[in-house]
Amino acid sequence: MGSSSFITIAIDGGAASGKSSTSRALSSRFGLMHVDTGAHYRTVSLALVRAGVTPDDAEKAAQELKSIPLDTVVSGNNARLAINGEVPDDADLRTPEINAVVAQFATLPCVRRFLYDYQRGQVAVAKQRDFAGLIMEGRDIGSVILPEADLRLFLEADPVARAARRAAEGRVDAVAQRDKIDASRATAPLVCPEGATKIDSTYLTLEEVVEKIAGMISALLNK
């Protein structure tokens, strides 16, 4: 998928492994469009919750998804998922209620199928907007969504360190529980894709992780 003039980067990892902060920093440095697929699942979860759907009712979820139109709103380097023309506030996507159900909704095959083509289509959006490339983060990007990405990375960190990061942000998020659900789901589980570069960020600062990956991206661009 990549070329000398357009690069695709996939970053996977568990909750609070540093995917978002790292991706945002790299997107700014290299002029890449940033796509946070975790926010996609939160946005869809919010829409389903507002429609009265629970994660244990896959049939109702599938029916509701048929009436949900998806669009992309690009602001700066960030591409956000819009439903019915609205991009939800980040605060609404990270409430305890959504934190409690997002991993469960993400296990539903109908939800993953619903977002698959949309997420794959973000490459075309980035090209249309004249970005130098795309950096997409999530839990199945290098394994399912963009297995042909020019650079595939998997960030990991000790669960205790990740929980501490969430607490330092003033957020409550059961990272170990969410990872267990994500890793054990039948459809597109959280795994380190074969051939991906694994980075343990437990004892690294954000700046150190960014610089390590920036070196890889620069090497790609200078080939």
C-alpha positions in Angstrom: 0.0 0.0 0.0 2.9 2.3 0.7 5.0 4.2 -1.7 8.0 6.6 -1.6 5.5 9.5 -1.4 2.9 8.1 0.9 3.5 6.0 4.0 1.2 4.0 6.2 1.9 3.2 9.8 0.0 0.9 12.1 0.3 1.1 15.8 -1.4 -1.5 18.0 -1.3 -2.1 21.7 -3.4 -2.4 24.9 -5.1 0.4 26.8 -2.7 3.1 28.1 0.2 1.7 26.2 1.0 5.1 24.8 -0.5 4.6 21.3 -2.5 7.9 21.2 0.2 10.2 22.5 2.8 8.6 20.4 0.7 8.7 17.2 -0.3 12.3 17.7 3.4 13.4 18.1 4.5 11.5 15.1 1.6 12.7 12.9 2.6 16.3 13.7 6.3 15.7 13.1 5.9 13.9 9.7 2.6 15.5 8.4 0.6 12.3 8.7 -3.1 12.0 9.2 -3.8 10.5 12.6 -6.7 8.0 13.0 -7.6 6.7 16.5 -9.7 3.7 15.9 -10.3 3.3 19.6 -12.3 6.5 19.4 -14.3 4.8 16.6 -15.4 2.0 18.9 -16.2 4.5 21.6 -18.3 6.6 19.2 -20.2 3.6 18.0 -20.7 2.4 21.6 -22.0 5.8 22.5 -24.5 5.7 19.6 -25.7 2.2 20.6 -26.0 3.1 24.3 -28.1 6.2 23.4 -30.3 3.9 21.2 -30.9 1.6 24.2 -28.7 -1.2 22.9 -26.7 -3.3 25.3 -23.6 -5.4 24.4 -25.4 -8.7 25.1 -27.9 -8.0 22.3 -26.0 -8.5 19.1 -29.1 -8.8 17.0 -30.4 -5.4 18.1 -26.9 -3.9 17.7 -26.7 -5.2 14.1 -30.2 -3.8 13.3 -29.3 -0.4 14.8 -26.0 -0.1 12.9 -27.9 -0.3 9.6 -29.3 3.2 10.2 -26.1 4.8 11.4 -24.3 6.9 8.7 -20.5 7.3 9.0 -18.4 10.3 7.9 -15.0 11.7 8.5 -14.2 15.2 9.9 -10.6 16.3 9.6 -9.3 18.9 12.0 -5.6 19.7 11.7 -3.9 16.3 11.5 -6.7 14.4 13.2 -9.4 12.5 11.4 -12.5 12.0 13.6 -15.5 9.7 13.1 -18.8 11.6 12.7 -22.2 10.0 13.1 -25.2 11.9 11.7 -22.7 14.7 11.0 -21.7 15.0 14.7 -18.3 14.3 16.2 -19.0 13.5 19.9 -17.1 15.4 22.6 -14.1 13.4 23.9 -15.5 13.7 27.4 -18.7 11.9 26.3 -16.6 9.1 24.8 -14.6 8.5 28.0 -17.3 8.3 30.7 -17.3 5.4 33.1 -20.4 4.1 31.3 -18.6 3.9 27.9 -15.4 2.6 29.5 -17.5 -0.3 30.9 -19.0 -1.4 27.6 -16.7 -0.4 24.8 -14.5 -3.6 24.9 -17.7 -5.7 25.0 -19.3 -3.9 22.0 -15.9 -4.3 20.2 -16.2 -8.1 20.5 -19.4 -8.1 18.4 -18.6 -9.2 14.8 -21.3 -6.9 13.5 -19.6 -3.9 15.1 -16.2 -4.8 13.7 -17.7 -5.5 10.2 -19.4 -2.1 10.4 -16.2 -0.3 10.9 -13.8 -2.4 8.7 -14.4 -0.7 5.3 -14.6 2.7 6.9 -11.3 2.3 8.6 -9.6 0.9 5.5 -11.0 3.9 3.6 -9.1 6.3 5.8 -6.0 5.7 3.6 -7.9 7.3 0.6 -9.1 10.2 2.8 -5.5 10.9 3.8 -4.4 10.9 0.2 -7.3 13.1 -0.9 -6.3 15.6 1.8 -2.6 15.6 0.6 -1.1 14.2 3.8 2.3 12.7 3.6 0.9 9.5 5.0 -1.4 7.9 7.5 -0.8 6.8 11.1 -3.6 4.6 12.5 -3.7 3.3 16.0 -5.8 0.6 17.6 -5.9 -3.1 18.5 -6.1 -4.8 15.1 -4.6 -2.4 12.7 -1.4 -4.3 11.8 -3.2 -7.6 11.9 -6.5 -6.9 10.2 -7.2 -3.3 9.0 -3.8 -2.4 7.5 -1.7 -5.7 7.4 0.2 -4.2 4.4 1.2 -1.1 6.2 4.8 0.1 5.6 5.5 0.1 9.3 3.7 -2.0 11.9 4.3 -1.5 15.6 3.0 -3.0 18.8 3.3 -1.0 22.0 3.1 -2.7 25.3 3.7 -1.8 29.0 3.3 -3.4 32.4 -0.4 -3.3 33.5 0.5 -1.6 36.7 2.3 1.2 34.8 -0.6 1.6 32.4 -3.1 1.8 35.2 -0.9 4.5 36.9 -0.9 6.5 33.6 -4.7 6.5 33.5 -4.8 7.6 37.1 -2.4 10.4 36.5 -4.7 11.6 33.7 -7.5 11.6 36.2 -9.3 8.8 34.5 -10.6 5.5 35.8 -10.1 2.7 33.3 -9.7 -1.1 34.0 -6.9 -1.6 31.5 -6.1 -5.2 32.4 -9.7 -6.2 32.2 -10.2 -4.5 28.8 -7.1 -6.1 27.4 -8.3 -9.5 28.6 -11.6 -9.0 26.7 -9.8 -7.6 23.6 -7.2 -10.4 23.5 -9.8 -13.2 24.0 -12.4 -12.1 21.5 -13.0 -14.4 18.5 -13.0 -11.7 15.9 -9.8 -9.6 15.4 -8.3 -10.2 18.9 -5.6 -8.0 20.3 -2.3 -9.6 19.2 1.1 -8.5 18.2 1.0 -9.0 14.4 3.6 -11.4 13.0 6.5 -9.3 11.7 5.5 -6.2 13.7 8.1 -4.4 15.8 7.3 -4.7 19.5 8.2 -1.8 21.8 7.9 -2.0 25.6 7.2 1.5 26.9 7.1 0.6 30.7 10.4 2.3 31.5 10.5 4.7 28.5 9.3 8.3 28.4 6.9 9.4 25.7 9.7 11.3 24.1 12.0 8.2 24.0 9.2 6.1 22.4 8.5 8.9 19.8 12.2 9.2 19.0 12.7 5.5 18.6 9.8 5.3 16.1 10.7 8.5 14.4 14.0 6.9 13.5 12.2 4.0 11.9 10.0 6.4 9.9 12.9 8.5 8.8 14.7 5.3 7.6 11.6 4.4 5.5 11.4 7.9 4.0 15.1 7.9 3.1 15.1 4.6 1.3 
